[in-house]
Amino acid sequence: MLQRVSEPEPGALAYDGLDASALEALRSLRAFTEREIIPNARALDAADEYPEAIVDGLRELGMFGFAIPREYGGQGRSLHAYCLAVEEIARGWMSVAGILNTHFIVASMLLRSGTDEQRARLLPRLASGELRAAFSMTEPHTGSDVQAIRTHAVRDGGEWVVTGEKRWQANGLRAGVMALLVKTDLEADPPHRGMTCLLLEKTPGALAEGGMAITGLLPKLGYLGIDSTGMRLDAHRVPATAVLGGEAGVGRGFQQMMSGVEVGRINVAARAIGTARRAYELALRYALQREAFGQRLTELQAIQFKLADMGTKIAAARLLAVEAARRKDAGQRSDVETGMAKLFASEMCHEVVLEAMRIHGGNGYSKEYEIERLYRDAPMLLLGEGTSEIQRTIVARGLVRRWEEEHGGT
């Protein structure tokens, strides 16, 4: 555990296997969250303002290179440690952890599929935080049905000419590189065989460049303070070397992006756990201070049951998320585990935040109380990196596949 306590908190087994350096990094993040994120999140959320100072602080702590290997200037930590680090940050404000999510997704894709040149040129800048990354897959007419995207690229000599429209790009404005999924073979059957990932590089903060235009920040219920943009591409040209993995990467984009999404699902699960932890803490503190019918709320059985369920679900979600991260670290197939973690954690978070609001009573509906912001943030986690319905499909298919492999199809 991070702190010396007489008894470990439920779910503390998730920290087993981390070395002293990783535990110290998590302690530093917990202190940073208490000092810099929690006190400022309310005002930044109210203004829908990008948390520049917080991001600068995370950059100084090395968070942008937290899980990037040391050879590229990062800290070289495991996905297991990264999962718990994201939880600490999201406990302060889920939006801040979202800034890191697509950044690390793209870094992981480069590590797994990039050419030597792509890794050497981009990863050190990503590790330092000098360069920010975005992940561009969703389009205005399609989200979960990835194979239905319409953005396409045509080869023209030494360049690809890209046309189409994208939506819901976290870090879309400030990013300097985007992992962009396009169709390079419109006749491919099945369609995913004709999809390619391009590394679109642009000037951070630029609204228009070449045939590329950032179409502005999308208005949202919650998840404020982070760039969520659209993008229009009108015969935008990128060099042929922009294909992730080089020429061998043409037609491999779907698999590359889905592998990145698996990492993103661990991040979303960790964000859900951190957000739920904060909601639980707020509810417990409120229940200890508030009285009803001559008793503290914590002495009422109805409230005790809520607190018991909340604490149990948070501990279970943490263990699921860490199992998925450890499996990914070991190089094992983890689509089932990441799907389970994301599904359970995001649904759990929504339930815990709602119960925490109920414990606050009418005060929970007021912007004077932090729980109101958490209530607006939680629904995004049900949708980001694949809806709960998509996760259930992935998990079910994976479980059936594993059974057939183990039992010979019977």
CORDA-V295298 format. One record per residue. N is the residue number from 1. RES is the residue in one small letter. PHI is phi as a letter, one per 40 degrees, with the letter a starting at -180 (NA if undefined). PSI is psi as a letter, one per 40 degrees, with the letter a starting at -180 (none if undefined). OMEGA is omega in whole degrees, -180 to 180 (999 if undefined). Layout:
N & RES & PHI & PSI & OMEGA
N & RES & PHI & PSI & OMEGA
This chain:
1 & m & NA & i & -177
2 & l & c & d & -177
3 & q & b & i & 178
4 & r & c & h & 179
5 & v & b & i & -178
6 & s & c & d & 177
7 & e & b & h & 179
8 & p & c & i & 177
9 & e & c & i & 177
10 & p & d & h & -179
11 & g & g & e & -176
12 & a & c & e & 176
13 & l & d & e & 179
14 & a & c & d & -179
15 & y & c & e & 180
16 & d & c & h & 178
17 & g & g & e & 177
18 & l & c & h & 179
19 & d & c & i & -175
20 & a & c & d & -180
21 & s & c & d & 179
22 & a & c & d & 179
23 & l & c & d & 178
24 & e & c & d & 177
25 & a & c & d & 178
26 & l & c & d & 176
27 & r & c & d & 179
28 & s & c & d & 178
29 & l & c & d & 179
30 & r & c & d & 179
31 & a & c & d & 179
32 & f & c & d & 179
33 & t & c & d & 179
34 & e & c & d & -173
35 & r & c & d & -170
36 & e & b & d & -174
37 & i & c & d & -176
38 & i & d & d & -179
39 & p & c & d & -174
40 & n & b & e & -173
41 & a & c & d & -176
42 & r & c & d & -178
43 & a & c & d & 180
44 & l & c & d & 177
45 & d & c & d & -178
46 & a & c & d & -179
47 & a & c & e & -173
48 & d & f & f & -173
49 & e & b & h & 178
50 & y & c & h & -174
51 & p & c & g & -174
52 & e & d & d & -176
53 & a & c & d & 179
54 & i & c & d & 180
55 & v & c & d & 176
56 & d & c & d & 179
57 & g & c & d & 178
58 & l & c & d & 177
59 & r & c & d & 178
60 & e & c & d & 178
61 & l & c & e & 178
62 & g & g & e & -175
63 & m & c & d & -179
64 & f & c & d & 177
65 & g & b & e & -173
66 & f & d & d & -177
67 & a & b & e & 175
68 & i & c & h & -176
69 & p & d & i & -179
70 & r & c & d & -179
71 & e & c & e & 178
72 & y & b & e & 176
73 & g & g & e & -180
74 & g & c & a & 179
75 & q & c & e & 175
76 & g & g & f & -177
77 & r & c & i & -177
78 & s & c & i & 173
79 & l & c & d & 174
80 & h & d & d & 180
81 & a & c & d & 179
82 & y & c & d & 179
83 & c & d & d & -179
84 & l & c & d & 176
85 & a & c & d & 178
86 & v & c & d & 178
87 & e & d & d & -179
88 & e & c & d & -178
89 & i & c & d & -179
90 & a & c & d & 175
91 & r & d & d & 177
92 & g & c & d & 179
93 & w & a & h & -175
94 & m & d & d & -178
95 & s & c & d & -178
96 & v & c & d & 178
97 & a & c & d & 177
98 & g & c & d & 178
99 & i & c & d & -179
100 & l & c & d & -170
101 & n & c & c & -177
102 & t & c & d & 176
103 & h & d & d & -178
104 & f & c & d & 175
105 & i & d & d & -178
106 & v & c & d & 177
107 & a & c & d & 180
108 & s & c & d & 177
109 & m & c & d & 177
110 & l & c & d & 180
111 & l & c & d & -175
112 & r & c & d & -169
113 & s & b & e & -175
114 & g & c & i & 173
115 & t & c & i & 177
116 & d & d & d & -180
117 & e & c & d & 180
118 & q & c & d & 179
119 & r & c & d & -177
120 & a & c & d & -176
121 & r & c & d & -172
122 & l & b & d & -172
123 & l & c & d & 178
124 & p & c & d & 179
125 & r & c & d & 174
126 & l & c & d & -179
127 & a & c & d & -179
128 & s & c & e & -175
129 & g & g & e & 176
130 & e & c & d & 180
131 & l & b & h & 177
132 & r & b & i & -176
133 & a & b & i & 176
134 & a & b & i & -176
135 & f & b & h & -170
136 & s & b & h & -178
137 & m & b & d & -176
138 & t & c & i & 177
139 & e & b & i & -176
140 & p & d & d & -175
141 & h & b & e & -177
142 & t & a & i & 177
143 & g & b & c & -177
144 & s & c & d & -180
145 & d & c & g & -173
146 & v & c & d & -177
147 & q & c & e & -179
148 & a & c & e & 179
149 & i & c & i & -178
150 & r & b & e & 179
151 & t & d & h & -175
152 & h & b & i & 180
153 & a & b & h & -180
154 & v & b & h & -180
155 & r & c & h & 177
156 & d & b & g & -178
157 & g & g & b & -178
158 & g & c & e & -178
159 & e & b & i & 167
160 & w & b & h & 179
161 & v & b & h & -170
162 & v & b & h & 178
163 & t & b & h & 178
164 & g & i & a & -178
165 & e & a & h & -180
166 & k & b & i & -176
167 & r & a & i & 177
168 & w & f & f & 176
169 & q & c & h & 173
170 & a & c & h & -176
171 & n & g & e & -173
172 & g & d & d & -178
173 & l & c & d & -173
174 & r & c & e & -179
175 & a & c & i & 174
176 & g & b & e & 177
177 & v & a & h & 179
178 & m & b & h & 168
179 & a & c & h & -171
180 & l & b & h & 179
181 & l & c & h & -179
182 & v & b & i & 172
183 & k & c & h & 177
184 & t & b & e & 174
185 & d & a & h & -176
186 & l & c & e & -178
187 & e & c & e & -175
188 & a & c & i & 179
189 & d & b & h & 0
190 & p & c & i & -173
191 & p & d & d & -175
192 & h & c & d & 179
193 & r & c & e & 179
194 & g & b & f & -177
195 & m & b & i & -175
196 & t & b & i & 176
197 & c & b & h & 177
198 & l & b & i & 174
199 & l & c & g & -178
200 & l & c & h & 180
201 & e & b & h & -178
202 & k & a & i & 177
203 & t & c & h & 179
204 & p & d & h & 179
205 & g & g & e & -179
206 & a & c & h & 178
207 & l & c & d & 179
208 & a & a & i & -178
209 & e & a & h & -177
210 & g & g & b & 176
211 & g & c & e & -178
212 & m & b & h & 177
213 & a & b & h & 172
214 & i & c & h & -170
215 & t & c & e & 172
216 & g & h & i & -180
217 & l & c & h & -179
218 & l & c & h & 177
219 & p & c & h & -172
220 & k & b & i & 174
221 & l & c & d & -180
222 & g & a & a & -180
223 & y & f & f & -176
224 & l & c & i & 177
225 & g & g & e & -180
226 & i & b & i & 176
227 & d & c & h & 169
228 & s & b & h & -168
229 & t & b & i & 165
230 & g & b & i & 179
231 & m & a & h & 177
232 & r & b & h & -180
233 & l & b & h & -178
234 & d & b & g & -177
235 & a & f & f & 178
236 & h & c & h & -175
237 & r & b & h & 173
238 & v & b & i & -179
239 & p & c & i & 179
240 & a & d & d & 180
241 & t & c & e & -179
242 & a & c & e & 178
243 & v & c & h & 177
244 & l & c & h & -177
245 & g & g & e & 180
246 & g & g & a & -177
247 & e & d & d & 179
248 & a & c & e & -179
249 & g & c & e & 178
250 & v & c & h & -178
251 & g & g & e & -179
252 & r & b & e & -172
253 & g & c & d & -178
254 & f & c & d & -180
255 & q & c & d & -180
256 & q & c & d & -179
257 & m & c & d & -180
258 & m & c & d & 176
259 & s & c & d & 176
260 & g & c & d & 179
261 & v & c & d & 177
262 & e & d & d & 176
263 & v & c & d & 179
264 & g & c & d & 180
265 & r & c & d & 175
266 & i & c & d & 177
267 & n & c & d & -179
268 & v & c & d & 177
269 & a & c & d & 180
270 & a & c & d & 177
271 & r & c & d & 179
272 & a & c & d & 180
273 & i & c & d & 179
274 & g & c & d & 179
275 & t & c & d & 179
276 & a & c & d & 177
277 & r & d & d & -180
278 & r & c & d & 179
279 & a & c & d & 179
280 & y & c & d & 179
281 & e & c & d & -180
282 & l & c & d & -180
283 & a & c & d & -179
284 & l & c & d & 179
285 & r & c & d & 180
286 & y & c & d & -178
287 & a & c & d & 178
288 & l & c & d & -176
289 & q & c & d & -173
290 & r & c & i & 177
291 & e & b & i & 174
292 & a & a & h & 180
293 & f & f & f & 176
294 & g & g & e & 180
295 & q & b & i & 169
296 & r & c & i & -179
297 & l & d & d & -179
298 & t & c & e & 179
299 & e & c & e & 179
300 & l & c & h & -175
301 & q & c & d & 180
302 & a & d & d & 179
303 & i & c & d & 178
304 & q & d & d & 180
305 & f & c & d & 178
306 & k & c & d & -179
307 & l & c & d & 179
308 & a & c & d & 179
309 & d & c & d & -179
310 & m & c & d & -179
311 & g & c & d & 180
312 & t & c & d & -178
313 & k & c & d & 179
314 & i & c & d & -180
315 & a & c & d & 180
316 & a & c & d & -180
317 & a & c & d & 180
318 & r & c & d & -179
319 & l & c & d & 176
320 & l & c & d & -178
321 & a & c & d & -179
322 & v & c & d & 175
323 & e & c & d & 179
324 & a & c & d & -180
325 & a & c & d & 179
326 & r & c & d & 179
327 & r & c & d & 178
328 & k & c & d & 177
329 & d & d & d & -178
330 & a & c & e & 180
331 & g & g & e & -180
332 & q & c & i & 176
333 & r & c & h & -171
334 & s & b & f & -179
335 & d & c & d & 179
336 & v & c & d & -177
337 & e & c & d & 178
338 & t & c & d & 177
339 & g & c & d & 178
340 & m & c & d & -177
341 & a & c & d & -179
342 & k & c & d & 179
343 & l & c & d & -175
344 & f & c & d & -175
345 & a & c & d & -178
346 & s & c & d & 176
347 & e & c & d & 177
348 & m & d & d & -178
349 & c & c & d & 179
350 & h & d & d & -180
351 & e & c & d & -178
352 & v & c & d & 179
353 & v & c & d & 178
354 & l & c & d & 178
355 & e & c & d & 178
356 & a & c & d & 176
357 & m & c & d & 179
358 & r & c & d & 177
359 & i & c & d & 176
360 & h & c & e & -177
361 & g & g & a & -179
362 & g & c & d & 180
363 & n & c & d & -179
364 & g & c & e & -180
365 & y & c & e & -178
366 & s & c & i & 177
367 & k & c & e & 174
368 & e & c & d & -176
369 & y & b & i & -175
370 & e & c & d & -176
371 & i & c & d & 179
372 & e & c & d & 178
373 & r & c & d & 179
374 & l & c & d & 179
375 & y & c & d & 178
376 & r & c & d & -178
377 & d & c & d & -171
378 & a & d & d & -177
379 & p & d & d & -180
380 & m & d & d & -177
381 & l & c & d & 175
382 & l & c & e & -172
383 & l & b & d & -175
384 & g & c & i & -179
385 & e & f & f & 176
386 & g & h & h & -179
387 & t & c & i & 177
388 & s & c & d & 179
389 & e & c & d & 177
390 & i & c & d & 180
391 & q & c & d & 179
392 & r & c & d & 178
393 & t & c & d & 180
394 & i & c & d & -178
395 & v & c & d & -178
396 & a & c & d & -180
397 & r & c & d & 180
398 & g & c & d & 179
399 & l & c & d & 178
400 & v & c & d & 180
401 & r & d & d & -179
402 & r & c & d & 178
403 & w & c & d & -179
404 & e & c & d & 179
405 & e & c & d & -178
406 & e & c & d & -174
407 & h & b & e & 175
408 & g & g & f & 175
409 & g & g & e & -180
410 & t & b & none & 999
